[in-house]
Amino acid sequence: MRELLYGATAMGTFVVGLFFLRFYARRSDALFAYFGIAFLLMSVNHVALGLSDAAAETTVGWYVLRLLAFGLIIVGIIQKNRVPD
């Protein structure tokens, strides 16, 4: 059951990432690129967690991957809200 749920969330985050990258291609707004890459990283994280055992979820590597994804979202928001000099 765990694999099914990780697969569903991986598919969902992958599709959302593709939507954001499509919006980036249309608008050339870097915020969409940051969000798209972050969601694709989260999709990779969910696929890897679904293929590993349940005890591996608490290892540092998975947290670093999620931290990188959320960090990309924060960087994108900060860059979007910066006042041009």
Secondary structure as GFF3:
##gff-version 3
##sequence-region A 1 85
A	DSSP	alpha_helix	2	27	.	.	.	ID=ss1
A	DSSP	alpha_helix	30	51	.	.	.	ID=ss2
A	DSSP	three_ten_helix	54	58	.	.	.	ID=ss3
A	DSSP	alpha_helix	60	81	.	.	.	ID=ss4
###
